[in-house]
Amino acid sequence: MNGLISCGPILYARLTLSLLLLLRAGVGVEAAPEGQIIWAAPFSLSPTLFDPAEYQGSITSMMTFYALHDALFKPMPGRPMAPGLAESWSVARDGRSYEFLLRKDVRFHNGDLMTAEDVKFSFERYRGTAAKLLKEKVAAVEVVDGYRVRIRLKEPWPDFMTFVGTPATGAAWIVPRSYVLRVGEEGFKKAPVGAGPYRFVSFTPGVELVLEAHEGFWRKVPAVKRLVFRSVPDDTTRLTMLKRGDVDIAYNLRGPLAQEVQRTPGLTLTRALLAATSWLDFTTGQWDPKSPWHDRRARLAASLSIDREAINQAETLGFAKAAASIIPSGFEFAWPAPAIPFDPARSRKLLSEAGYPNGFDAGDYVCDMPFASVGEAVINYLGAVGIRARLRPLERAAFLNQWQDKKATHLLQAASSSFGNAVTRIERHMLSGSSFAFGSYAEIDDLFLQQARELDRGRREAVLHAIQRIAYERVMFAPIWQVAQLNGVRARIDQPGIGLIEYLPYSSPYEDLRVRP
């Protein structure tokens, strides 16, 4: 006879009542997702934000990746490299192979069970930022068994985990092999499937992305049922929508708009310091003997003409940092570059010495549209010393096309928000043939190869510092700032998730977000 029934009707009733009380209290039971959150994003959403294989190193992709997908390892609150789809990893004594133990019983949104085959497929399919470097370094990706993957290297590579264990690349963000093969590359972009806390519902290009909670997510059931991301490039419109209640969170509200958020009852201004630095790139001119920018004195004059702290105060109320390097000061192996003073008098003197006493026409100044106000400020500072330029703001996709395809031939307001360390930033922006570099110096290329083979940390750091010192002294770039993103949040959002993960300006982890009843 069943033991519970044999206890008698009174005891049975008491046990039943106790169970109901526990369920109501939520003990051991995760509540079903409820409600929705709507964001106003400062850029146009595109399908490239749905596919980890297309990752170009921009932190923008993390806004969607953290919802739709999951990685072997990724930054999480309090941890720069937390276990995700991999529970652990180990490295061979000779440093030539890494083995990952995968989490069991993880299912993609379509119900497929994640296995080592999906990891191998995703890694080999990857074609985004640093894909060329990964192919040069990796000898093979091997399936040991259903839940173990081994990656063999051609030689020891000290930064392997930096490139695959953080969003320095998208190679370790896992997609379902069988689904991608079935629907094809274009089919995957139209209806992406991942292993993240939210599944794809619909997408209207340039308008709106809608996601719903994936209740089978391994870490926890998301608290919010529905996420809606709307493309709102105009910052004034984003603030208006926030004040009207059309959106719950408005990203990237700077200057007077941020101050208005602070003054408005029911709204909160949040901030997050990014791993994003912004700089003036001299593009092809630096490497063209016929261009004024080929002369170091002209480049230094441009750099000295910029009042970085004034831009910081005007744009982010002082929450950003004036930069002297394109590498964030908190990154591993970052060289402490001396501050660059605001010195327009010396700037004019340098221009005169370079043969331009009346300045010169610098042509177009290309920038990402959400940061057009920064570009306008820089152009005004350049103009004050005689360097004349015309602002040309572009939508993000067009801006990246101008940059990556080397179509910009005058001035470009570059920015990098990728995770990693000094190595990952140098690899993307300072080497000959890099995705986002218009040129480099032979010494930098040689030193980079040297540090990649150096296993002693102290000696590696010295070499990496030498690279950064060369870039600083030769004025390869005119750094502007390390960006802080300011956002407006409505009071109904109990946990917006902004700033929970270091250097990530967007709401994450999405499964931790909460709305008030």
N, C-alpha and C positions, 0 to 999 in steps of 0.2 A: 504494500500500500504506500502511496506517496507520503513522504514525511510531513509536508506542510499540511495536508488534509488531516492527518492523524492528530494534529495539535488541537483540534476542536474549533468550533465556530467562533468563540470569543477571541482566542489567540490569533486566529486567521484574520479576523476583522482588524485587530490591532496592528498586525504586520502589514496589512494592505494600506491602512491609514498612514503608517510610518513611511511606506514607500511613496505614497502620493505626496507627502510633505517634503520628502527628499527631492522628488522630481520638481516640485514647485520652487524649491530653494536652488535648484540647478546643480546639486551635488553630483559630480561625476557625469553630468549631461551638458553638452554644448548646445546653447540656444540656436535656433534657426536664424539665418541672416534676415535682417529687416531694414527697410528704408533705402535711401539712395544719397549719393554725394555727386554734385555737379561741379566740374572745374572749368575755368576759362584759361586756356593755354595761349601763350603769346606767339604761337607759330602755327603754320598749317600742318595738320596731321597727314602723314603719307604712309603707304604700305611698307616702306623700308623700316618703319618703326616696329613692325610686327615680327620681323625675321632676324634672329640672332646671326645668321650667316652673313647678313648685309651690314653688320655693325661697323660704323665708321669712327668709333671712339668718342662720339659726342654723348655727354651725359643726358641729353634729351631722350635717347633711346631707353634709358633706365626708367623713365616715366611709364612706359608700356611694358618693358621686360619684367619688372618686378610684379606686375599684375598677371600677364599672360604666361610667363615662363618661369623656370627655375634652373639654377646652375649647380654644378658640383660643389663649388664654394662661392660665396659672395659676401660683401659687407653686410653686416646686420648691426642692430643697436649694441654698442659697446665692443664690437668685434670687427676688425677690418677684413678678416677672412674666416667666416663662420661656415661650418659644415652645412651643406644643403642636400642635394641628391646623393652626394658621397658622404658617408659617415666618417671616413678617415682616409689618410693617404700615408704612404711610406716611400722612402727613397733608398735605392741601392747604395752600398758602401762606395762604389766607384762613381756615384753621381750620374750614371748613364741611364737610369730607368726609374720611373715613378709608377707606383701601383695604387689604384683607387678602389676602396671597398664601397660598393653602392648600397643605398638604402633599399630595403625590400618592400614589396607591396605598394609601390608608388604607381599611380595610374594617371595617364594623360586624360585630357578632357573628353576624349572619345572612348574612353574605357580601356585602351591598350595598356598593358603592363610595361613599365619601363625596365629595360634590361641593359646589359653591357653592349649589345648590338646598337642600341640607340645612341649611346655615348660615342662609340667608334664612328658611327655614321655622321653624327653632328660635328665631331672634331674634323673629320676628313672633308665634310661639305663646306666648312667655314671658308669664306673668301673676303672677309672684312679687313679692318685695320690690323697690320702686322701679320697678315696671312702669309706673305712671302717669307718673313723671318721665321715663322713657325715651320713652314715647309723646309726651310734650309736647316733647321736645327733638329727636327724630329725624323728619326729613322723609320719608325713603325708604330701603329696603334694596334694593340693585340687584345683580343677577348680571351681572358684566362678561363672564366666560366661565366655563368649567367649574371653574376653580380660582382665581378672583378675585371678591371681593365688595366692593362699595363701600357705605358707610353715609353718607348725606348728612344733615347737621344743619340745623335751621332757623336757627341762629345759632352762632357759636363757643362751645364748651363746654369749658373747661379740664380738667374732671374726667371727660371721656368715657371715657378708657382706664382710669381708676380704677374706674368702674362696670362696664365690660365685660371688663377684663383681669385682674381679681382676683375672688375670691368675694364681693365687695360685692353682686353680683347673680348670678343663674344664667343670664343671657341669652346668654352665649357658650359654654355647655355644649351640645354638639351631639348631636341625636338623628336617627335615619334617617327622613326624610320619608315615603317610600313605605310603610314598615312601620307608622308611626303612623296614616297614613290608612287602611291596610288593616284594622288590628285595632281602631281607635278608641281614645279616651282611656282608657276603663276597661280595655280589653284591654292597653294599654301598661303600666298600673300592675300588672296581674296577671303580665305576662311582659315586663319591660323589656329593651330591646336598646340597647346603646351601642357606643362605640368604645374603651372602657377596657381595662385589662389583664386583667379578669376578667368572665366572662359569668354571667348568671343561671341557676341550676339549680332552686331551689325556695324557697318562703317559707311559713312557718306563722305567721300573724298573732300578734304578741305573744310568740312563742316563738323562732323561729330563721330565719335567712337563710343559704342555702348558695350559694356561688359557685365556679366552676372557672376555671382559667387559660385565657386567650384567647391561644393560641400565635402568632396572627397580629398581635399588638399591635406597632405600628410602632416603639416605642422600644426594646424588648427583650423576649425571652421571659421571663415570670415564673419565678422559681426554685421557688416553692411551688405545688403542684397545686390544693389545695382550701382555701378560706377558709370558716369557719363563725362566724357572729355569733349569740350567744344573748342574749335579753333577761333580765337579772337585776337588777331594780330594787333589791333589798335588798343593802346593801353588805356585811353580815356573810356572807350567802350567797355573794357573789362571792369573798370571801376564802377561805371554806371550799372552794369548788370549785377555786380556784387551788392550795391546799395539797394537795388530794386528787389533783390532776392531771386533773380533769375539763375544765379550760380551761387555756390556755397564757398568756393575758394577761387581767388583770382591770383594767378602767378605773376610775378615780376612787375610790381607797381613801384616806381621810383620817384624820387624828388618830391614835388608838390603833391602828387597823387598818393604817395606813401604818407605824407603829413595829413592829408585829408582822411585817410583810413584811421589814423590815430585820433582824429577829432570826432569821428562818427560813432555815436552810440550803437552798440550791437555788433561792432566790427573790431577785430584784433589784428594788429600788424605782427607778423612773424618774420623771422630772418634766419638765414642759413648761409654760412661761409662756404663757398664752393672750392673744389680743387681746380677752379677755373681761373686762368690768367688770360688777360687780353693785352694785345700789343700791336704796335704799328709795324707792319711788314713792308719792306721796300721792294718786294716781289722781284721781277727780273732786273730792275734797275741796279740793284746792288752788284750784279755780276756782269753788267754791260758797261764797258769803258766809255761809251758815249753818253751815259746817263749821269746827271748830277749826283745820284745816289751811289755811284761807284766810289765817290770820294768819302772817306770816313768822316771828314770834317762836316760834310753836309748831313750825314746821318746823325752825328752827335749833336749838331745844331738843332735838328728836329726833335731829338729826345730831350734836350735841355729846355726847349720852348714850352713843354707841357707841364702845367701845374696839376700834378696828380692828386694832391690832397684836396684841392678845390673841387675837382671832379668827384672825388669820393664823397665829400660833404654834400654837394649838390644832388648827386644821383642816389646815394644810399644812406644819407644822413650820418655818414662817418662810419658805417658798419663794415665797409670793405677795407682793403689794405692797399696802399700804394705799393707798386711792384718795381723791382729792379732786375727781375729775371722772369723768363717765361715759365719757370719751374716754381711751383708753390713752395714757400719757405718751410712748410711742415713736412714735405716729402722726404723720404729716405734718400740719402746721398745728395741733398740739395746743398749747393755752395752758398754761403751767406754773402750775397752780392752787396757791395756798398750802395747806399741809397743814391738815387739820381736827383740832383738838386733842380729846382726851378730857377733858371738863370737866363732870361731872355737877352740880357746884355752880352753875355759870352756867346750866345747863339748867333747874334748878329755879327759879332767879330769873326766867328768861325766861317760863316757864310762869305764874308768879305775875303777872308784868307783863301777860301776855296775858289774864288773868282766870281762870286755872285753877290756883289755889294747891294744890289737892288732886289735880291731874292730871285726866284724863278717860278715858272708854272709847273706844278707837280701833277697836273691832270686829275683824273677821277680818284676819289677816295671811296672805295667799295666797302660796305659794311652790312652786317646782319640787321634786318629792319628793327627788331626789338631794342637794339642798342644804337639806333640812329642818333639819339640825343648825346651819347658819348662821342660819336663821330663828329657831330656838329661842334662840340666843345673843343675837340682836338684840332679841327680845321680852323677854328677861331684863334687858337694859340699859335698854330703854324703861320696863319696869315699875319699875325701881329709882328712876326720877325721877317716877313717877306716871302714865305713859302705859300703859294696860292694853290688851292685844291678845291674840287667840286664834289660835294657829297652825293653818293650814289647808293642809297639803301636798297637792299634786295630781300625778297622772301628767302627763308632759310635754305630751301632746296636749290634755288638759283644761286645763292651766295656760295654754298658748298661746291656747286658745279664750277663757278668761277675760280675758286681756290684750288680744288683738287685737280682740275683739268688744266691748271696754270694759264687760265684765260685772262686773269687780272694782270695788267702790265704796268700799273702806276703804283698807287698805294692801296693797301688792304688792311682793314682792322681785323686782325686775326684773333682767334680765341681757342683755347683748348680746355676742356673740362674733364678729360679722361682720368681715370684712376690709375694707380700704379706707383712709380717712383721716378727719380731723375732719369733712369735708363729709358723708361717707356716714353717720356716726354722728348728726350733727345732723339730716340729712334724715329719718332713721327715728324719732328720739325727741324732737326739740325743736320741730318745726313744727306749726302748726295743721293738722289733717286728716291727719297722718302715721299710718302703720299702727299704731304702738305709742305714740302720744302722746295723753294725755287732754286736752291743751290747750296753749296757748302764749301768748306776749306779742307784740303787734303789732310791737314793735321788732325782735324776733328774726326774724319772718317777712320784714320789710322788708330787714333786713341780709342775709338769706340770698339774696334775689333780687338784691341789689346785688353780692355776691361772685361769683355765678354768671356775671355779665356782665363781671367785671373780669379783664383779661388780664395785668395787671402782678402778678407773684407777690407782691411786697412789700406792695402795697396789699390784695391778696386776704387775705393772712395777717393783716393788721391788722383787717380786717373780721371774719374768722373768730374771732380772739382776742376781739373785742368781744362777739360772740355768747356765747362761753363765759364771759366775765366776767359778763355779765348773768345767765346761768343760775346761776353760783356765788354772786353777791351776793344774788340773790333766793331762793336755796335752792330751786330747782326740784326738786332731788333731794337725797337724803342718800347720797352714794357710800359704798360699803363697802370693796371691794377690787378689784384686778386679779388674777384667779384663776390659780393654778398647779394643774395637774392632776397628781396622783400616781397611778402605776399599778404593779401588780405583774406581774412577768414571770418565767416559769420558765426554768431554765437551758438547756433544749433549744432555745430560740429564740436563734439566732446573731445575727440582726439584726431587732429588733422594729420599727424604723423610727420610733420615737417621738422627736420633737424634731428630725428631719432637716429638716423644713420649719418655718420660723419661724412661731410662733403657732398651729401645728396640733398638737393634743394626741393625735391618733390615729395609728395605724400608716400611714405613707405615705412615699414612693411604694410601693404594694403590689408592684410588679414588682421592687423592690430587697430585699424581705424574704427572709430565709434561716432555715432550720432546720438544726440540727446532725445529721449522719448517725447 
